[in-house]
Amino acid sequence: AGPCIKKGNKGRVKQMILLNAGQIFPRAKGFGDSPEINSGTGYVGSPIRTDVRIRSQLGNSLSLGFTYEKDAGESYFYKHKPEYLSGYFQYRGHRQLKQVVFGNFKLHHGLGLVNGTGFFHSPAGFLLNRASLMIMRPYSSKSESRYERGVGVRLALRNFKLMYWASYRKLDLNIEKLNLEPERSGARDGEAEQSENIDWMELFRETGLHRTANELSVRTLGYRVHSGVQGLYRHKQLDVGLLFGLESAGLSREGIDALGFTLNRGLNSFMSLHGNLHKGKWNLFGELALSDF
């Protein structure tokens, strides 16, 4: 239980810093001078796991959060940058401008069939909160996948709510899943033929581990751009929303240099029409989600 907050106490500053370090014993064979190091499967960093988390509430409208993490076996820095850093700056308003987030964030639209969490629960226990139809959460967790990095804005104009976001991230690739035939006739210099359309979402590695030379060799070889806009109209117990989005993925500059050829980028557009009607004990909801996939 926290302390009692008196009315009129504006401009409060709350700070939280968490330092965590640990190591698992006995130490794995991949650490230190061992045959695994020479074969490329050994760990390049120390066995110590470290993370630093910072949260700060600056007054009633501004907040920020940062997380630095180094898993066991990873180096503390990668190309003079922190091994993994996630964070955000957030502004929460009380008039038309409801929320602005710079940095990392997660999205939830409609019932979660597009860009959201989806139905990760049983239908028997399904409860729909009308506030969950449009959510943008700042993100500074240690998980290195399934979040956006860029800018997000939420506006409120009487019964109409609007949210826009734009995200760009560099991601690791599973190169072994690429089905390429570089020597096929007709391929130009510096290009590779694709035997079929590439599903870039299936090629991205989501473990976030960069301990071995093999894991480091595929780091940031791909990119993903994700942007869109959602409108939500609310009238009494009725909510109706419409979403348009665009997603693009392909090889980053590092990926082109490492592989020695280019690939066609993937492009996916999507639309979602969702609604919710609550009347007494009845709740009627649904979503129509369309995409190029």
Secondary structure as a PSIPRED ss2 file (coil, helix, strand):
# PSIPRED VFORMAT (PSIPRED V4.0)

   1 A C   1.000  0.000  0.000
   2 G C   1.000  0.000  0.000
   3 P C   1.000  0.000  0.000
   4 C C   1.000  0.000  0.000
   5 I C   1.000  0.000  0.000
   6 K C   1.000  0.000  0.000
   7 K C   1.000  0.000  0.000
   8 G C   1.000  0.000  0.000
   9 N C   1.000  0.000  0.000
  10 K C   1.000  0.000  0.000
  11 G C   1.000  0.000  0.000
  12 R C   1.000  0.000  0.000
  13 V E   0.000  0.000  1.000
  14 K E   0.000  0.000  1.000
  15 Q E   0.000  0.000  1.000
  16 M E   0.000  0.000  1.000
  17 I E   0.000  0.000  1.000
  18 L E   0.000  0.000  1.000
  19 L E   0.000  0.000  1.000
  20 N E   0.000  0.000  1.000
  21 A E   0.000  0.000  1.000
  22 G E   0.000  0.000  1.000
  23 Q C   1.000  0.000  0.000
  24 I C   1.000  0.000  0.000
  25 F C   1.000  0.000  0.000
  26 P C   1.000  0.000  0.000
  27 R C   1.000  0.000  0.000
  28 A C   1.000  0.000  0.000
  29 K C   1.000  0.000  0.000
  30 G C   1.000  0.000  0.000
  31 F C   1.000  0.000  0.000
  32 G C   1.000  0.000  0.000
  33 D C   1.000  0.000  0.000
  34 S C   1.000  0.000  0.000
  35 P H   0.000  1.000  0.000
  36 E H   0.000  1.000  0.000
  37 I H   0.000  1.000  0.000
  38 N H   0.000  1.000  0.000
  39 S H   0.000  1.000  0.000
  40 G C   1.000  0.000  0.000
  41 T C   1.000  0.000  0.000
  42 G C   1.000  0.000  0.000
  43 Y C   1.000  0.000  0.000
  44 V C   1.000  0.000  0.000
  45 G C   1.000  0.000  0.000
  46 S C   1.000  0.000  0.000
  47 P C   1.000  0.000  0.000
  48 I C   1.000  0.000  0.000
  49 R E   0.000  0.000  1.000
  50 T E   0.000  0.000  1.000
  51 D E   0.000  0.000  1.000
  52 V E   0.000  0.000  1.000
  53 R E   0.000  0.000  1.000
  54 I E   0.000  0.000  1.000
  55 R E   0.000  0.000  1.000
  56 S E   0.000  0.000  1.000
  57 Q E   0.000  0.000  1.000
  58 L E   0.000  0.000  1.000
  59 G C   1.000  0.000  0.000
  60 N C   1.000  0.000  0.000
  61 S C   1.000  0.000  0.000
  62 L E   0.000  0.000  1.000
  63 S E   0.000  0.000  1.000
  64 L E   0.000  0.000  1.000
  65 G E   0.000  0.000  1.000
  66 F E   0.000  0.000  1.000
  67 T E   0.000  0.000  1.000
  68 Y E   0.000  0.000  1.000
  69 E E   0.000  0.000  1.000
  70 K E   0.000  0.000  1.000
  71 D C   1.000  0.000  0.000
  72 A C   1.000  0.000  0.000
  73 G C   1.000  0.000  0.000
  74 E C   1.000  0.000  0.000
  75 S C   1.000  0.000  0.000
  76 Y C   1.000  0.000  0.000
  77 F E   0.000  0.000  1.000
  78 Y E   0.000  0.000  1.000
  79 K C   1.000  0.000  0.000
  80 H C   1.000  0.000  0.000
  81 K E   0.000  0.000  1.000
  82 P E   0.000  0.000  1.000
  83 E C   1.000  0.000  0.000
  84 Y C   1.000  0.000  0.000
  85 L E   0.000  0.000  1.000
  86 S E   0.000  0.000  1.000
  87 G E   0.000  0.000  1.000
  88 Y E   0.000  0.000  1.000
  89 F E   0.000  0.000  1.000
  90 Q E   0.000  0.000  1.000
  91 Y E   0.000  0.000  1.000
  92 R E   0.000  0.000  1.000
  93 G C   1.000  0.000  0.000
  94 H C   1.000  0.000  0.000
  95 R C   1.000  0.000  0.000
  96 Q C   1.000  0.000  0.000
  97 L E   0.000  0.000  1.000
  98 K E   0.000  0.000  1.000
  99 Q E   0.000  0.000  1.000
 100 V E   0.000  0.000  1.000
 101 V E   0.000  0.000  1.000
 102 F E   0.000  0.000  1.000
 103 G E   0.000  0.000  1.000
 104 N E   0.000  0.000  1.000
 105 F E   0.000  0.000  1.000
 106 K E   0.000  0.000  1.000
 107 L E   0.000  0.000  1.000
 108 H E   0.000  0.000  1.000
 109 H E   0.000  0.000  1.000
 110 G C   1.000  0.000  0.000
 111 L C   1.000  0.000  0.000
 112 G C   1.000  0.000  0.000
 113 L C   1.000  0.000  0.000
 114 V C   1.000  0.000  0.000
 115 N C   1.000  0.000  0.000
 116 G C   1.000  0.000  0.000
 117 T C   1.000  0.000  0.000
 118 G C   1.000  0.000  0.000
 119 F C   1.000  0.000  0.000
 120 F C   1.000  0.000  0.000
 121 H C   1.000  0.000  0.000
 122 S C   1.000  0.000  0.000
 123 P H   0.000  1.000  0.000
 124 A H   0.000  1.000  0.000
 125 G H   0.000  1.000  0.000
 126 F C   1.000  0.000  0.000
 127 L C   1.000  0.000  0.000
 128 L C   1.000  0.000  0.000
 129 N C   1.000  0.000  0.000
 130 R H   0.000  1.000  0.000
 131 A H   0.000  1.000  0.000
 132 S H   0.000  1.000  0.000
 133 L H   0.000  1.000  0.000
 134 M E   0.000  0.000  1.000
 135 I E   0.000  0.000  1.000
 136 M E   0.000  0.000  1.000
 137 R E   0.000  0.000  1.000
 138 P E   0.000  0.000  1.000
 139 Y C   1.000  0.000  0.000
 140 S C   1.000  0.000  0.000
 141 S C   1.000  0.000  0.000
 142 K C   1.000  0.000  0.000
 143 S C   1.000  0.000  0.000
 144 E C   1.000  0.000  0.000
 145 S C   1.000  0.000  0.000
 146 R C   1.000  0.000  0.000
 147 Y C   1.000  0.000  0.000
 148 E E   0.000  0.000  1.000
 149 R E   0.000  0.000  1.000
 150 G E   0.000  0.000  1.000
 151 V E   0.000  0.000  1.000
 152 G E   0.000  0.000  1.000
 153 V E   0.000  0.000  1.000
 154 R E   0.000  0.000  1.000
 155 L E   0.000  0.000  1.000
 156 A E   0.000  0.000  1.000
 157 L E   0.000  0.000  1.000
 158 R C   1.000  0.000  0.000
 159 N C   1.000  0.000  0.000
 160 F E   0.000  0.000  1.000
 161 K E   0.000  0.000  1.000
 162 L E   0.000  0.000  1.000
 163 M E   0.000  0.000  1.000
 164 Y E   0.000  0.000  1.000
 165 W E   0.000  0.000  1.000
 166 A E   0.000  0.000  1.000
 167 S E   0.000  0.000  1.000
 168 Y E   0.000  0.000  1.000
 169 R E   0.000  0.000  1.000
 170 K E   0.000  0.000  1.000
 171 L E   0.000  0.000  1.000
 172 D E   0.000  0.000  1.000
 173 L E   0.000  0.000  1.000
 174 N C   1.000  0.000  0.000
 175 I H   0.000  1.000  0.000
 176 E H   0.000  1.000  0.000
 177 K H   0.000  1.000  0.000
 178 L C   1.000  0.000  0.000
 179 N C   1.000  0.000  0.000
 180 L E   0.000  0.000  1.000
 181 E E   0.000  0.000  1.000
 182 P C   1.000  0.000  0.000
 183 E C   1.000  0.000  0.000
 184 R C   1.000  0.000  0.000
 185 S C   1.000  0.000  0.000
 186 G C   1.000  0.000  0.000
 187 A C   1.000  0.000  0.000
 188 R C   1.000  0.000  0.000
 189 D C   1.000  0.000  0.000
 190 G C   1.000  0.000  0.000
 191 E E   0.000  0.000  1.000
 192 A C   1.000  0.000  0.000
 193 E E   0.000  0.000  1.000
 194 Q E   0.000  0.000  1.000
 195 S C   1.000  0.000  0.000
 196 E C   1.000  0.000  0.000
 197 N C   1.000  0.000  0.000
 198 I C   1.000  0.000  0.000
 199 D C   1.000  0.000  0.000
 200 W H   0.000  1.000  0.000
 201 M H   0.000  1.000  0.000
 202 E H   0.000  1.000  0.000
 203 L H   0.000  1.000  0.000
 204 F E   0.000  0.000  1.000
 205 R E   0.000  0.000  1.000
 206 E C   1.000  0.000  0.000
 207 T C   1.000  0.000  0.000
 208 G C   1.000  0.000  0.000
 209 L C   1.000  0.000  0.000
 210 H C   1.000  0.000  0.000
 211 R C   1.000  0.000  0.000
 212 T C   1.000  0.000  0.000
 213 A H   0.000  1.000  0.000
 214 N H   0.000  1.000  0.000
 215 E H   0.000  1.000  0.000
 216 L H   0.000  1.000  0.000
 217 S H   0.000  1.000  0.000
 218 V C   1.000  0.000  0.000
 219 R C   1.000  0.000  0.000
 220 T C   1.000  0.000  0.000
 221 L C   1.000  0.000  0.000
 222 G E   0.000  0.000  1.000
 223 Y E   0.000  0.000  1.000
 224 R E   0.000  0.000  1.000
 225 V E   0.000  0.000  1.000
 226 H E   0.000  0.000  1.000
 227 S E   0.000  0.000  1.000
 228 G E   0.000  0.000  1.000
 229 V E   0.000  0.000  1.000
 230 Q E   0.000  0.000  1.000
 231 G E   0.000  0.000  1.000
 232 L E   0.000  0.000  1.000
 233 Y E   0.000  0.000  1.000
 234 R E   0.000  0.000  1.000
 235 H E   0.000  0.000  1.000
 236 K C   1.000  0.000  0.000
 237 Q C   1.000  0.000  0.000
 238 L E   0.000  0.000  1.000
 239 D E   0.000  0.000  1.000
 240 V E   0.000  0.000  1.000
 241 G E   0.000  0.000  1.000
 242 L E   0.000  0.000  1.000
 243 L E   0.000  0.000  1.000
 244 F E   0.000  0.000  1.000
 245 G E   0.000  0.000  1.000
 246 L E   0.000  0.000  1.000
 247 E E   0.000  0.000  1.000
 248 S E   0.000  0.000  1.000
 249 A E   0.000  0.000  1.000
 250 G E   0.000  0.000  1.000
 251 L E   0.000  0.000  1.000
 252 S C   1.000  0.000  0.000
 253 R H   0.000  1.000  0.000
 254 E H   0.000  1.000  0.000
 255 G H   0.000  1.000  0.000
 256 I H   0.000  1.000  0.000
 257 D H   0.000  1.000  0.000
 258 A H   0.000  1.000  0.000
 259 L H   0.000  1.000  0.000
 260 G C   1.000  0.000  0.000
 261 F C   1.000  0.000  0.000
 262 T E   0.000  0.000  1.000
 263 L C   1.000  0.000  0.000
 264 N C   1.000  0.000  0.000
 265 R C   1.000  0.000  0.000
 266 G E   0.000  0.000  1.000
 267 L E   0.000  0.000  1.000
 268 N E   0.000  0.000  1.000
 269 S E   0.000  0.000  1.000
 270 F E   0.000  0.000  1.000
 271 M E   0.000  0.000  1.000
 272 S E   0.000  0.000  1.000
 273 L E   0.000  0.000  1.000
 274 H E   0.000  0.000  1.000
 275 G E   0.000  0.000  1.000
 276 N E   0.000  0.000  1.000
 277 L E   0.000  0.000  1.000
 278 H E   0.000  0.000  1.000
 279 K E   0.000  0.000  1.000
 280 G C   1.000  0.000  0.000
 281 K C   1.000  0.000  0.000
 282 W E   0.000  0.000  1.000
 283 N E   0.000  0.000  1.000
 284 L E   0.000  0.000  1.000
 285 F E   0.000  0.000  1.000
 286 G E   0.000  0.000  1.000
 287 E E   0.000  0.000  1.000
 288 L E   0.000  0.000  1.000
 289 A E   0.000  0.000  1.000
 290 L E   0.000  0.000  1.000
 291 S E   0.000  0.000  1.000
 292 D C   1.000  0.000  0.000
 293 F C   1.000  0.000  0.000
